[in-house]
Amino acid sequence: MEIKIDGRLLVSTLCSRFKEEFGGTLRVYQGNKRLTGAEKVADIATATGSYECRGSKTVGGFEKDLLDNFGLKVQVASADDWVLALDQMTLAKLPDIPKQATKADMESLKAKYAK
């Protein structure tokens, strides 16, 4: 997935592209406020440009890259937006998070990815 941060990209478009590509929910924040989606990404980013992201990228690495490269504060969550993904998970594994995952579900996934 290539993310192009420019003057036209809306938060809602970025989030829907992320969901189509990786099957997870992308939460975008301005400060502590989660954005609704109508905002332009370029208005909240500190830089514009392109970023290439593959399914092998870890959630933690992806979140850090967007913050470091564009000043975008994001979090990756499950497809149903119920729980945050584990930092050590790859983006390709986001569909493995069960719907309405419990703390126990996430702990079992954590053990699986710690190996």
Beta strands, then each sheet from edge to edge (+ up, - down):
strand 1: 2-5
strand 2: 25-30
strand 3: 33-34
strand 4: 49-52
strand 5: 73-77
sheet 1: 1+ 4-
sheet 2: 3+ 2- 5+
end
